[in-house]
C-alpha cells in the first residue's frame, strides 16, 4: 500500500476535461478520493491513481476493474494514508473539509463562462504602470545626470573666460530643449493611447456595475448589456442625424486635432531652432498643401510631415465630399420639387388625374384678363414626370405659370411647402381609383389635413367628389370653406338633360368654359331702386340671370320675379364674357308688340335606353323619374345580371316599387357585340345614353374606345332599319361608299338622340366630325365646373340649382313661343317677351347653324327671325 501511494505521488493527474469547465460536488470528492474500502477489499475510484488538478499535463492511466458506487457507509481514504492508518471518523471529515475548500478556490479561479474577464484590464493596467514607472525613472536619471554635468561645467567655468561660459549656457539650453522635446514625444504617445485605455476601463467598470446589480449571469438583463463602443456609436449616429451641421463640425475638430498633434510631433523631431508656434504653423501648411513637406530634412521630420500631409489629404477629400453631397442634395431637391414655393394669391391643385389638363387650360383662360397668374400643383408624382405631361398639352398658358411640386397632400409639411395658407383657392382632385368610397375617403383625409394648418386658409377649398352620399360628411368636416362638386352626379344629370333636349351639351360647354360667356356676380350701386325687369335690359354686354339678396343672408335667387326691387347690398348675377367687360347703361328703346299666345308643350311618354352600368345609375333613374311623363320606359342593357342589378339599385337607395312615371326593362348583353345589339329595338328609342361602363372606366382610352364602338354599331343598325330620305340611284356603285354611310347614320341621328359619355377630349373630334351623336365630355365639363367654382365659390349655388331636377333649369325653346315668322325684333324685345312666360333668354341658335350664340353682343340691333330658330332660356322647372 505504501509503495502504491509513493508511486502515485510521483505522478501528476490530468486537468479536468475542457467540456466540463466547472466541477460538481461529486466530482470534487471523487478527484481527491482515489480509493475506497468496502469491507476488506480495496477498489480504485477512477481509472487513474490520483486525479489531482495539474498544469503540468496528463499522465497515462491504467485500466482498472469496474467501479463500485460510492455509498455513504464507505470508508474514505485521504492522500498519502492507507485504510489501516485512518480509523478516526472526525479526522477524515476534517481532511475532507480542507480539501473541498482548496478545490473551491481553484475552481473559482479557473471558472469558465463567468460574468467578466479581468485578465485584460489587469494586463493593460500593468503595462501602463510599468511604462509610466520606466518613463519616470529614465527622466529622473537624465535630470540627475544633467545636474551633475552642470555642476562640473560650472566649476570649470570659473577658471575659463566669459565666452566659454556663454557657450556652456547655450549647451545647457540645448539640453533643456531636448528634454522638453522628449517630454512632448511622450505626451503625444500618452495622448494617443489614453483614450483607448480610458474607454476600455469605463466599459469594464460598467460591466462590473451591471454584474453587481444582476448577480445571475444567465439572466436576460445580463445578456442585453450593450457594450460601450456600441453605445458611443449610437450616440454619434443620433448626433449626426439631429444636427445638420454635425459633419462639418466633426471635420473642423478633426482638422484642429491633426494640426495640434502634427505641430507637437514636428516640434519633437526637429533638431534646430524654432518655437512651438512655428511648428503649429508648419503643421497647418502641411495640412493645407500636401506638397509642402518635400523640403523637410531628416528621417523624423519627413515621416511626421508625410503623416500630416496624408491626414490633410484625407481632411480635404472629406470636405470636398461633404460639399459635393450638399450641392447634389440641393440640386436633387430642386429637380424633384422639394423646395418651398414662395407665392401668394395663387391657385393650389392637390392631386393628379386626367382632368388636370383641361383644368389648367380653363384656369389659364380665366387669368388671361389679369395678365396671367400662378398655379401650383402638388401630387405624389415625380416633378419631372408632371412637367413632361403638362408640356405634352401643347397649350399656350397666356402668361400663367404652372409650378409642380412632389409631395403628399396628407402631410402638413408638404402643404406648407406650397404655401397653402396663402392660396386664394384650393382644388382637391378625386383620385383615379376603382371605388368611389376610396376616392372620397382620400378627399376627406385631405380636407382634414387642410383644417389642421395652423396659419389658417385664406381662400376656399373646392373638393371633387365621386359619390353624392359622401358630400355632407366632407362639408361637416370642412365647414363653410368647403365647396363640393360631385363629378358623377353632375355628369349624370347633364346627360339626362341633354338627352331630353338635343344641343344642350354644347351650350353647357360654352357657359361653363371661360372661353366664351360665363357666370359673374357683382355689386352695382347705381341699380338700387330699379326693378329686375329694368335691370334685365340695362347691360348691353351681359345678360342678368338673378340676384344675390343681401336680406336673405346672400341667397342667390335665379330668375326672380319681374317686379323685384334691387336694394342696397344686393348683387346682380349675369352671364358675360369677363368680369371687366360689362357695366350698366341707360335703358334702351324697345318695341314690345303682341307675343304669340302658345302654351307650353305637354310632356309625352318617352322610351330611353341605357347602354352600360354606372355606379350612380340609381341617381340617374331618380332624375328621370322627375323629368319624364307617366308611361315612360327605361331599358337597361349591360352585362350585370338582373338580380345583381336589383340588389345594387336597392343598396343605392332606389325604391323600385316607388317608381310611378317609368318602367324598368332589363336586358343582358355586351354593348360592343353587334349580335347582342341587334336583339334590341334600337329604332324605337327616343334617346340612347352610352355610359362609361364601370368595368372599364379606370382606363380612359379603353372606355372611350368602347363607347365609340357602341355608338357606331347602334347608328349602323338604325340606318339599316329606318327608311332613308334619299332615292337610290341605279348608277350608284355596288361597292361601299363612305360618304353615303355617314349620311345614313346622320339621317338616323335625326330620328333618335344618342348621348355618349366621352372621357378623353381627344375622342371629341372623332365624334363631332361625323355629326352622328350629340356628345358630352365628362372630364371636360367637370374641369370647367371646378375652375368656375375655384374662381368664385358663389357660382356653385347657381350650378347646383340648374343641375337639380327641381327649381330653375336651362332649356331650348322654339322661336314660335316668342315671335312670328319673319318678324323683325331686337334681342332686347325677345328678352322682354320671354319675361311674360317667366323665362330669361340668354342666347339663340339660328336655323341651319350648329353653333349657339350666348350673350349676343348687339342686343339692340333689329333683325329678321325665323320660326326654325331656337332660343336658350332659363325657366322654372315643373
WOFENNOR-V698402 format. One record per helix or strand of 3 or more residues. SS is the DSSP state (H for helix, E for strand). FROM is the first residue (numbers start at 0). TO is the last residue. If there is no record, write none. Layout:
ss->SS from->FROM to->TO
ss->SS from->FROM to->TO
This chain:
ss->H from->1 to->8
ss->H from->24 to->31
ss->E from->34 to->37
ss->E from->40 to->43
ss->H from->88 to->108
ss->H from->118 to->157
ss->H from->161 to->212
ss->H from->219 to->222
ss->H from->227 to->241
ss->H from->245 to->268
ss->H from->275 to->287
ss->H from->291 to->294
ss->H from->298 to->334
ss->E from->346 to->349
ss->H from->355 to->369
ss->E from->373 to->378
ss->H from->382 to->390
ss->E from->400 to->405
ss->H from->411 to->416
ss->H from->419 to->421
ss->E from->424 to->427
ss->H from->435 to->450
ss->E from->459 to->464
ss->H from->467 to->480
ss->E from->481 to->485
ss->H from->486 to->499
ss->H from->503 to->511
ss->E from->517 to->521
ss->H from->524 to->526
ss->H from->531 to->535
ss->E from->541 to->548
ss->H from->549 to->551
ss->E from->554 to->557
ss->E from->570 to->575
ss->E from->606 to->610
ss->H from->616 to->626
ss->E from->631 to->637
ss->H from->641 to->650
ss->H from->655 to->657
ss->E from->661 to->667
ss->H from->673 to->677
ss->H from->681 to->683
ss->E from->686 to->689
ss->H from->699 to->720
ss->H from->737 to->750
ss->E from->752 to->757
ss->H from->762 to->769
ss->H from->777 to->790
ss->H from->794 to->802
ss->E from->807 to->813
ss->H from->814 to->816
ss->E from->823 to->825
ss->H from->826 to->834
ss->E from->838 to->844
ss->E from->861 to->863
ss->E from->869 to->875
